Amino acid sequence: MNEMWGPRVFQVPGLVGFMLSLPLVALTLWRARLVKWWAIVPVVAGFLAFMLSNVMWWGCAITTVCFAVLSVILAKATRHVFLGNSRDYMVELA
């Protein structure tokens, strides 16, 4: 099992993508002025709780709560759907 190089080849890019995706989404939405600056706080807090708890149950619970907060932030930020290139066609979903 220690001589198997295949699992590491798949795990390393997956973990890097996992660690960069949510902070990048939060920073991108902040840069587009769709969310407040503190939208990255639940992402960082979730990752820190997950890693520092050594994946214990309480760390996973904190991560779940933090990511739920992020999902509410993302839902509020993306509730406007733009049709076409003009703001005249903006439709707000209820």
N, C-alpha and C positions, 0 to 999 in steps of 0.2 A: 504494500500500500504506500510506503514512503517513496518508492521509485516511480510512482505514477505522476507524470508531468501534466497530463491532460486536464484534470480537475482544476489545477492552479491556473492554467491558461484561460479557462472559462471564468473562474472566480474573480480574478484580479480586475479585469475590465468591468465585470458586473458590479463589483463593490465600488469601484471608482465612479461609475455612472450613477449608482445609487446615492453616493455621498455628494455628488455635484448637481444632480437634477433638481431637487427641491429648493436648495439655496439659489440656484440659477433662475428658477421660475420666480421666486420671491423678489430677487433683485431686478429681474426684467420687468415685472409688473410695477415695482416701485419706480423704476426709471421711466416707465410709460405713464407715471402718475395715476395709476389705477388703484393702488393701495398705499397705505401710510408706510413710513419708514420702519415701523416696528413689525411689519409682516414677516421679517426674517427671524424674529425672536422665537416664535414657536418651532421653527425648523431647527435652529441651532439647539434649543433646549431639548427637543425630542431626540436628536442625535446624541447629545451629551448624556442624557438620561439612559439611553439604550447602551452606549458604550461603557459609561462609568459604572453601571450596575452589573456588568458582565452578563447581560441578557437575563437578569433575574426578573421575576414576575412583576415587581414593583416598578422596575425600569421600563418594562414593556407597557405597563398601565400608564405611566407618565407619558411615554412616547405616543400612545394611542390618543390621549387627551390633547397633547400638543398638535398632533396631525389633524385631529378633528377641528381644532381652532383654525388651523391653516385651511382646511377645506371650506369652512364658513367664510373665511377671508377671500378665498378664490371664487367662491360662488357669488359673493357680493360684487367682486371686481369684474366678473365676466358675465353679468346678467344682461348686458347690452349686446345686441347682435346687430352688426352693420351689414346692410345689403347694398352692395355696390361701393363706389368710392366716395359718395357724398354723405354728409351727415343728415341730409334731408330724409334719407331712407332708414333712419335709425328706428329700431323696434325694441321696445323694452318688454322683456318677458316677466310675467307676474309670478 
